[in-house]
């Protein structure tokens, strides 16, 4: 017989991680948004009517003081790693389900009871600053998760052995977390999991799929699950102590080179590579538990090699000495991996990749000017050329972008313009009679474009060919809404332009070169 399962749930974890990173107080109404939809919100926001899946304008209408936070799965996972480590110290062999939710074999026998084990975990997480954690214990994973979601803050809900079916029968079908299946069950008049249990197993499997069929078996009193526990990772960080302490950046870097090589080799032995590393330098006489004199997190577009780490350490110490952050000799340098991924993710492509010297040069500029000073363009969804561009700091993964997959009514057909103007130029477009071309209320042209001037430094010339308009009505439901129409115009000199008619004003937005 498989052992009992304990699930630890930290509610609203994306909001907790984002608010902690932004330095916001925990009682402030806050929500994490992705594609302008609420992905998660905290209890103060829910008390004011904010809900998951709500559009941003609706959420802010209900709660004007709502803190708007960007979604970042990597940030959520990175912040939750401290929780995983704390839980592993109590019971090795845990199963991270997603950021904010982790399962493990119940250590109730060791702590004198399952509720007592949950109390020990809650106390350990409070020491980390996680004030809202809930635990659920049951015979199998699904029931334990539902028990955790119904426990009070820093409390445990224990489902007695053999009591999973009785506990689950009263729960609403919404706990299945499958919108299509839940909608169909409600249309069939099935409101609780007890109603679901009365259906034939074969019918449930054929109509609703394997997940709902699994829940059906659990509610009917059968089934268990094997936890895919993770092995506690080896200690991957490395440090070097200097005796006596050193006060020269060049000497420190030279002495830390072998430690950097050991750091990279230790990660490689686990089949991993490090894409984000924190480098700390501690001065002589500092409290070992205190904040180091110099600490910075570095990102890499691929993964760090030993020479990359040495370069980052050199740049960091050089800046810290110049800024006066380091006022006494350095006695310890520490490399801490923040993010590691399987080495297969960054395997070399067939024809090679970016030259390593280029990457090192870019990283050095970024270290001198700041993380957000070096950016790369990334394609996202949108109608206009400028809308489809997003700038992401070099070495960072893009998050919160508009999807390119769904159709964008009014968007331009390919090919895309080769040059998008940072500031649109004021332009002129006239018909054969010299009257400005405009759109009427029905979106029809008042005249055919015959002559145009794309910008203040360009000559007026006849139109050789044109296409359009592509009309977009943006935020028509609000007072600030507008209607724009885009045109492709080719002059007699052979150059092609993308012009936008905003109201009665023409602008040149991009060029085809």
C-alpha positions as CSV (number, residue, x, y, z in Angstrom):
1,X,0.0,0.0,0.0
2,X,1.3,3.4,-0.9
3,X,1.9,5.9,1.9
4,X,-0.2,8.9,2.7
5,X,0.3,12.1,0.7
6,X,0.7,15.6,2.1
7,X,0.3,18.7,-0.2
8,X,1.5,22.1,0.7
9,X,-0.3,25.0,-1.1
10,X,0.8,28.7,-1.0
11,X,-2.2,30.6,-2.3
12,X,-1.8,33.3,-5.0
13,X,1.9,32.5,-5.4
14,X,2.4,34.4,-8.7
15,X,1.1,37.6,-6.9
16,X,3.3,36.8,-3.8
17,X,6.4,36.4,-5.9
18,X,5.8,39.4,-8.1
19,X,4.9,41.7,-5.1
20,X,8.0,40.5,-3.2
21,X,10.2,41.3,-6.2
22,X,8.6,44.7,-6.6
23,X,8.8,45.5,-2.8
24,X,5.0,46.0,-2.4
25,X,3.2,45.4,0.9
26,X,1.3,42.2,1.2
27,X,-2.0,43.9,2.0
28,X,-2.1,46.0,-1.1
29,X,-4.6,44.8,-3.7
30,X,-2.5,43.2,-6.5
31,X,-3.0,41.1,-9.6
32,X,-0.7,39.4,-12.1
33,X,-1.7,40.0,-15.7
34,X,-1.0,38.1,-18.9
35,X,-2.3,39.3,-22.3
36,X,-4.4,41.9,-20.3
37,X,-6.2,39.2,-18.4
38,X,-6.0,38.5,-14.7
39,X,-3.9,35.4,-14.2
40,X,-3.9,35.6,-10.4
41,X,-5.0,38.0,-7.7
42,X,-4.6,38.2,-3.9
43,X,-7.3,38.2,-1.3
44,X,-7.5,42.1,-0.9
45,X,-8.2,42.3,-4.7
46,X,-10.8,39.5,-4.5
47,X,-12.5,41.3,-1.7
48,X,-13.0,44.2,-4.1
49,X,-14.4,42.1,-6.9
50,X,-11.3,41.2,-9.0
51,X,-11.4,37.7,-10.3
52,X,-9.2,35.4,-12.5
53,X,-9.8,35.8,-16.2
54,X,-11.1,39.4,-15.8
55,X,-10.0,41.9,-18.3
56,X,-7.6,44.6,-17.1
57,X,-9.9,47.5,-17.5
58,X,-12.7,45.7,-15.7
59,X,-10.4,44.8,-12.8
60,X,-9.2,48.4,-12.5
61,X,-12.7,49.7,-12.7
62,X,-13.6,47.6,-9.7
63,X,-10.4,48.3,-7.9
64,X,-8.7,51.6,-9.1
65,X,-5.8,51.1,-6.6
66,X,-5.0,47.7,-8.0
67,X,-1.3,47.0,-8.4
68,X,-0.7,45.7,-11.9
69,X,2.1,43.1,-12.0
70,X,3.5,41.3,-15.1
71,X,3.4,37.5,-15.4
72,X,6.7,35.7,-15.2
73,X,6.7,31.9,-14.8
74,X,10.5,31.9,-14.3
75,X,10.2,34.4,-11.5
76,X,7.5,32.3,-9.8
77,X,9.5,29.1,-10.0
78,X,12.7,30.8,-8.8
79,X,11.0,32.3,-5.8
80,X,9.3,28.9,-5.0
81,X,12.7,27.2,-4.9
82,X,13.3,28.4,-1.4
83,X,10.0,26.8,-0.3
84,X,11.0,23.5,-2.0
85,X,14.4,23.5,-0.2
86,X,12.7,24.2,3.2
87,X,10.2,21.3,2.6
88,X,13.1,19.0,1.6
89,X,14.9,19.7,4.8
90,X,11.8,18.2,6.6
91,X,11.1,15.3,4.2
92,X,13.4,14.5,1.3
93,X,11.8,13.3,-1.9
94,X,9.3,16.0,-2.8
95,X,7.2,16.4,-6.0
96,X,6.9,20.0,-7.2
97,X,3.6,20.2,-9.0
98,X,3.8,23.9,-10.0
99,X,5.0,27.1,-8.3
100,X,3.0,27.4,-5.2
101,X,2.1,23.7,-4.9
102,X,4.2,20.8,-3.8
103,X,3.5,17.2,-2.6
104,X,5.4,14.8,-0.5
105,X,5.0,11.6,1.4
106,X,3.4,12.4,4.7
107,X,6.0,12.5,7.6
108,X,3.2,12.2,10.2
109,X,4.7,9.2,12.0
110,X,8.0,11.1,12.6
111,X,6.3,14.2,14.0
112,X,3.7,12.4,16.0
113,X,0.8,13.0,13.7
114,X,-0.1,14.4,10.3
115,X,-1.6,17.6,11.6
116,X,1.6,18.1,13.7
117,X,3.7,17.6,10.5
118,X,1.6,20.3,8.8
119,X,2.2,22.6,11.7
120,X,6.0,22.0,11.5
121,X,6.0,22.8,7.7
122,X,3.9,26.0,8.3
123,X,6.3,27.2,11.0
124,X,9.3,26.5,8.7
125,X,7.7,28.5,5.9
126,X,6.8,31.4,8.2
127,X,10.5,31.6,9.0
128,X,11.1,32.2,5.3
129,X,8.5,35.0,5.1
130,X,5.7,32.9,3.6
131,X,2.8,33.8,5.9
132,X,0.0,32.0,4.0
133,X,0.6,28.3,3.5
134,X,-2.0,25.5,3.8
135,X,-1.5,21.7,4.0
136,X,-3.8,18.8,3.1
137,X,-3.3,15.1,3.9
138,X,-5.1,12.2,2.2
139,X,-4.6,8.8,0.7
140,X,-3.8,10.1,-2.7
141,X,-2.7,13.3,-4.5
142,X,-6.0,14.7,-5.9
143,X,-7.8,14.5,-2.5
144,X,-4.8,15.9,-0.6
145,X,-4.7,18.9,-3.0
146,X,-8.4,19.6,-2.5
147,X,-8.0,19.3,1.3
148,X,-5.1,21.9,1.2
149,X,-7.3,24.3,-0.8
150,X,-10.0,24.1,2.0
151,X,-7.6,24.4,4.9
152,X,-7.2,27.7,6.8
153,X,-4.1,29.9,6.7
154,X,-1.2,28.0,8.4
155,X,-3.5,25.1,9.1
156,X,-3.8,21.5,8.0
157,X,-6.9,19.6,6.8
158,X,-6.4,15.8,7.3
159,X,-8.7,13.4,5.4
160,X,-8.9,10.1,7.4
161,X,-7.5,7.0,5.8
162,X,-10.1,5.5,3.5
163,X,-12.2,8.7,3.6
164,X,-11.3,10.2,0.3
165,X,-14.5,9.2,-1.5
166,X,-16.7,10.6,1.3
167,X,-14.7,13.9,1.3
168,X,-14.8,14.4,-2.4
169,X,-18.5,13.6,-3.0
170,X,-19.6,16.9,-1.6
171,X,-17.2,19.0,-3.7
172,X,-18.5,20.9,-6.7
173,X,-17.4,19.8,-10.2
174,X,-15.5,23.0,-10.6
175,X,-12.5,21.5,-8.8
176,X,-11.8,19.5,-12.0
177,X,-10.3,22.7,-13.4
178,X,-11.3,21.7,-17.0
179,X,-13.7,24.4,-18.2
180,X,-15.2,22.3,-21.1
181,X,-15.8,19.2,-18.9
182,X,-17.3,21.4,-16.1
183,X,-19.6,23.2,-18.5
184,X,-20.9,19.9,-19.9
185,X,-21.4,18.4,-16.5
186,X,-23.4,21.4,-15.4
187,X,-25.6,21.3,-18.5
188,X,-26.2,17.6,-17.7
189,X,-27.4,18.6,-14.2
190,X,-24.4,17.2,-12.4
191,X,-23.3,19.7,-9.7
192,X,-21.0,17.7,-7.4
193,X,-18.4,15.0,-7.7
194,X,-20.9,12.7,-6.0
195,X,-23.2,13.2,-9.0
196,X,-20.3,12.3,-11.3
197,X,-19.6,9.1,-9.3
198,X,-23.0,7.7,-10.2
199,X,-22.1,7.6,-13.9
200,X,-20.6,4.5,-15.5
201,X,-16.8,4.5,-15.6
202,X,-16.7,3.6,-19.3
203,X,-19.1,6.5,-20.2
204,X,-17.0,9.0,-18.2
205,X,-13.8,7.8,-19.8
206,X,-15.2,8.0,-23.3
207,X,-16.9,11.4,-22.9
208,X,-14.7,13.3,-20.6
209,X,-11.2,11.9,-21.0
210,X,-8.6,10.3,-18.7
211,X,-8.3,13.1,-16.1
212,X,-12.0,13.1,-15.3
213,X,-12.0,9.3,-15.4
214,X,-9.3,9.2,-12.9
215,X,-11.2,11.6,-10.5
216,X,-14.3,9.4,-11.1
217,X,-12.3,6.3,-9.9
218,X,-11.1,8.2,-6.8
219,X,-14.6,9.4,-5.9
220,X,-15.8,5.9,-6.4
221,X,-13.3,4.7,-3.7
222,X,-10.5,3.3,-5.9
223,X,-7.2,4.5,-7.3
224,X,-4.0,5.9,-6.0
225,X,-1.1,7.8,-7.6
226,X,2.7,7.5,-7.5
227,X,4.3,10.8,-6.6
228,X,7.0,11.8,-9.2
229,X,9.3,12.9,-6.4
230,X,12.5,14.8,-7.2
231,X,15.9,13.8,-5.8
232,X,17.3,16.5,-3.6
233,X,19.8,18.4,-5.8
234,X,23.5,18.3,-4.9
235,X,25.0,21.5,-3.6
236,X,25.9,23.3,-6.8
237,X,27.2,26.6,-5.5
238,X,30.9,27.2,-5.0
239,X,32.9,29.7,-3.0
240,X,36.6,30.6,-2.4
241,X,38.0,32.1,0.7
242,X,41.1,34.4,0.7
243,X,43.6,34.3,3.5
244,X,44.7,37.0,3.9
245,X,41.8,39.0,2.3
246,X,42.5,40.7,-1.0
247,X,41.9,44.3,-2.0
248,X,42.7,44.1,-5.7
249,X,40.1,43.2,-8.3
250,X,42.7,41.6,-10.6
251,X,44.2,39.5,-7.9
252,X,40.7,38.3,-6.7
253,X,39.7,37.4,-10.2
254,X,42.9,35.4,-10.8
255,X,42.5,33.5,-7.5
256,X,38.8,32.7,-8.2
257,X,39.4,31.2,-11.7
258,X,39.7,27.6,-10.5
259,X,36.6,28.0,-8.4
260,X,34.7,29.2,-11.4
261,X,35.9,26.1,-13.4
262,X,34.8,23.8,-10.5
263,X,31.4,25.6,-10.4
264,X,30.8,24.9,-14.1
265,X,32.1,21.4,-13.9
266,X,29.9,20.5,-11.0
267,X,26.8,21.7,-12.8
268,X,27.8,19.8,-16.0
269,X,28.1,16.6,-14.1
270,X,24.4,16.8,-13.4
271,X,23.6,17.2,-17.1
272,X,22.8,20.9,-16.5
273,X,24.0,24.3,-17.6
274,X,23.6,27.6,-15.7
275,X,21.8,30.5,-17.4
276,X,21.5,32.8,-14.4
277,X,24.1,33.2,-11.7
278,X,24.4,35.3,-8.6
279,X,28.0,36.4,-7.7
280,X,28.6,37.6,-4.2
281,X,31.7,39.2,-2.6
282,X,32.0,39.4,1.2
283,X,34.3,41.9,2.9
284,X,36.6,41.2,5.8
285,X,34.7,41.4,9.2
286,X,31.2,41.1,7.7
287,X,28.6,39.0,9.3
288,X,28.5,35.7,7.3
289,X,24.6,35.8,7.5
290,X,24.5,39.5,6.5
291,X,24.2,41.1,3.1
292,X,27.4,40.8,1.1
293,X,29.2,44.1,0.1
294,X,28.8,43.3,-3.6
295,X,26.1,41.0,-5.0
296,X,24.6,40.9,-8.5
297,X,22.6,38.5,-10.6
298,X,23.9,37.9,-14.1
299,X,22.0,36.5,-17.1
300,X,23.3,34.7,-20.2
301,X,21.5,34.2,-23.5
302,X,22.9,30.6,-23.6
303,X,24.8,29.4,-20.6
304,X,27.8,30.4,-18.5
305,X,31.3,29.0,-19.0
306,X,34.2,29.5,-16.6
307,X,35.6,32.4,-18.6
308,X,32.1,34.0,-18.6
309,X,32.0,33.8,-14.8
310,X,35.5,35.3,-14.5
311,X,34.6,38.2,-16.8
312,X,31.4,38.9,-14.8
313,X,33.3,38.8,-11.5
314,X,35.9,41.2,-12.9
315,X,33.3,43.7,-14.2
316,X,31.3,43.5,-10.9
317,X,34.3,44.0,-8.6
318,X,35.6,46.8,-10.8
319,X,32.2,48.6,-10.6
320,X,31.9,47.9,-6.8
321,X,35.4,49.3,-6.1
322,X,34.7,52.4,-8.1
323,X,31.3,53.0,-6.6
324,X,32.7,52.6,-3.0
325,X,30.5,49.6,-2.2
326,X,33.6,47.7,-1.1
327,X,35.4,49.5,1.6
328,X,37.6,46.7,3.0
329,X,39.4,43.7,1.5
330,X,37.4,40.8,0.1
331,X,37.6,37.5,2.1
332,X,35.1,35.4,0.1
333,X,33.7,35.2,-3.4
334,X,30.6,33.0,-3.9
335,X,28.9,31.7,-7.1
336,X,25.3,30.7,-6.7
337,X,23.2,29.2,-9.6
338,X,19.9,31.0,-9.8
339,X,18.6,29.1,-12.9
340,X,19.8,25.8,-14.4
341,X,18.4,24.0,-17.3
342,X,19.2,20.6,-19.1
343,X,22.3,21.0,-21.3
344,X,20.3,19.6,-24.3
345,X,18.3,22.9,-24.3
346,X,21.4,24.8,-25.3
347,X,23.1,22.3,-27.6
348,X,24.9,23.8,-30.5
349,X,22.9,24.1,-33.7
350,X,24.1,22.5,-37.0
351,X,25.7,25.6,-38.4
352,X,26.9,27.1,-35.1
353,X,25.5,30.1,-33.1
354,X,26.5,33.6,-32.0
355,X,30.3,34.2,-31.7
356,X,31.3,33.9,-28.0
357,X,33.3,37.2,-28.3
358,X,30.2,39.0,-29.4
359,X,28.2,37.7,-26.4
360,X,31.0,38.6,-24.0
361,X,31.2,42.1,-25.5
362,X,27.4,42.6,-25.2
363,X,27.4,41.3,-21.6
364,X,30.1,43.8,-20.7
365,X,28.2,46.7,-22.1
366,X,25.1,45.5,-20.2
367,X,27.1,45.3,-17.0
368,X,28.4,48.9,-17.5
369,X,25.1,50.5,-18.5
370,X,22.5,48.5,-16.7
371,X,20.4,45.5,-17.3
372,X,17.7,47.3,-19.3
373,X,20.1,49.3,-21.4
374,X,20.9,46.5,-23.9
375,X,17.7,45.1,-25.6
376,X,16.8,42.9,-28.5
377,X,13.7,43.0,-30.6
378,X,11.1,40.2,-30.3
379,X,8.1,39.6,-32.5
380,X,4.6,39.7,-30.8
381,X,1.0,39.9,-31.9
382,X,-0.4,43.2,-33.2
383,X,-1.9,45.1,-36.1
384,X,0.6,47.8,-36.9
385,X,4.4,47.3,-37.4
386,X,5.2,49.2,-34.2
387,X,2.7,47.2,-32.2
388,X,4.4,43.9,-33.2
389,X,7.8,45.0,-31.8
390,X,8.7,44.3,-28.2
391,X,12.1,45.1,-26.7
392,X,13.5,42.5,-24.2
393,X,16.7,43.0,-22.2
394,X,19.5,40.9,-23.7
395,X,19.8,37.5,-22.1
396,X,16.3,37.6,-20.6
397,X,13.4,35.4,-21.8
398,X,10.5,37.3,-23.2
399,X,7.3,37.1,-21.1
400,X,3.9,38.8,-21.2
401,X,4.0,39.2,-25.0
402,X,0.8,39.3,-27.1
403,X,0.4,36.0,-28.9
404,X,1.1,35.9,-32.7
405,X,-1.2,33.0,-33.4
406,X,-4.7,34.4,-33.1
407,X,-5.9,36.4,-36.1
408,X,-5.6,40.2,-35.8
409,X,-8.4,41.8,-37.8
410,X,-7.1,44.9,-39.7
411,X,-3.4,43.7,-39.6
412,X,-1.2,44.2,-42.6
413,X,-0.5,41.3,-45.0
414,X,3.1,40.2,-45.6
415,X,5.7,41.3,-46.4
416,X,6.4,43.3,-43.3
417,X,8.1,46.7,-43.7
418,X,11.8,46.7,-43.3
419,X,12.1,50.0,-41.4
420,X,9.7,51.2,-38.8
421,X,10.1,54.8,-37.8
422,X,10.6,55.5,-34.2
423,X,8.6,58.8,-34.6
424,X,6.1,58.8,-37.5
425,X,6.5,61.6,-40.0
426,X,3.7,64.0,-40.9
427,X,2.6,63.2,-44.4
428,X,0.2,64.4,-47.1
429,X,-2.0,62.4,-49.5
430,X,-4.2,64.1,-52.2
431,X,-6.4,63.1,-55.0
432,X,-6.2,64.2,-58.7
433,X,-8.0,67.5,-57.8
434,X,-5.5,68.2,-55.1
435,X,-8.0,67.6,-52.2
436,X,-6.8,65.7,-49.1
437,X,-7.8,62.1,-49.2
438,X,-9.9,61.0,-46.2
439,X,-12.4,58.3,-45.1
440,X,-16.2,58.9,-44.7
441,X,-18.3,57.5,-41.9
442,X,-18.7,54.1,-43.8
443,X,-14.9,53.7,-44.2
444,X,-14.9,54.6,-47.9
445,X,-12.3,56.8,-49.5
446,X,-13.3,60.4,-50.5
447,X,-10.9,60.2,-53.4
448,X,-8.3,58.0,-55.0
449,X,-4.7,58.8,-53.9
450,X,-2.9,60.5,-56.8
451,X,0.0,62.5,-55.2
452,X,1.7,62.2,-51.8
453,X,4.5,63.5,-49.7
454,X,5.8,60.9,-47.2
455,X,7.7,63.3,-44.9
456,X,9.1,66.8,-44.3
457,X,12.4,66.1,-46.1
458,X,10.8,64.2,-49.0
459,X,9.5,65.6,-52.3
460,X,5.9,65.4,-53.4
461,X,5.4,62.9,-56.1
462,X,2.8,61.0,-58.1
463,X,1.5,57.7,-56.7
464,X,2.5,54.8,-58.9
465,X,0.5,52.1,-57.0
466,X,-1.4,51.8,-53.8
467,X,-3.2,49.3,-51.7
468,X,-5.6,49.5,-48.7
469,X,-7.2,50.7,-46.6
470,X,-6.8,48.3,-43.7
471,X,-9.1,49.9,-41.1
472,X,-8.8,49.3,-37.4
473,X,-11.2,50.6,-34.8
474,X,-9.4,50.6,-31.5
475,X,-11.2,50.9,-28.2
476,X,-14.4,52.0,-29.8
477,X,-16.3,51.3,-26.6
478,X,-14.4,54.1,-24.7
479,X,-14.3,57.8,-25.1
480,X,-10.6,57.6,-26.1
481,X,-11.2,55.2,-28.9
482,X,-10.1,56.0,-32.5
483,X,-10.2,54.7,-36.0
484,X,-7.1,54.4,-38.1
485,X,-6.6,53.2,-41.7
486,X,-3.3,52.0,-43.2
487,X,-2.2,52.3,-46.8
488,X,0.7,51.0,-48.8
489,X,1.8,53.6,-51.4
490,X,4.5,53.3,-54.0
491,X,6.0,56.5,-55.6
492,X,7.2,56.9,-59.1
493,X,10.8,56.7,-57.7
494,X,10.1,53.1,-56.8
495,X,10.1,53.5,-53.1
496,X,7.2,52.0,-51.0
497,X,5.8,53.4,-47.8
498,X,3.3,52.5,-45.2
499,X,1.0,55.5,-44.4
500,X,-1.6,55.8,-41.7
501,X,-4.7,57.9,-41.7
502,X,-5.5,58.8,-38.1
503,X,-8.8,60.8,-38.1
504,X,-8.0,63.4,-40.9
505,X,-4.2,63.4,-40.3
506,X,-1.7,61.4,-42.4
507,X,1.4,59.9,-40.9
508,X,4.2,57.8,-42.5
509,X,4.7,54.8,-40.2
510,X,7.2,52.6,-42.0
511,X,9.1,52.1,-45.2
512,X,9.7,49.1,-47.5
513,X,13.3,49.1,-48.5
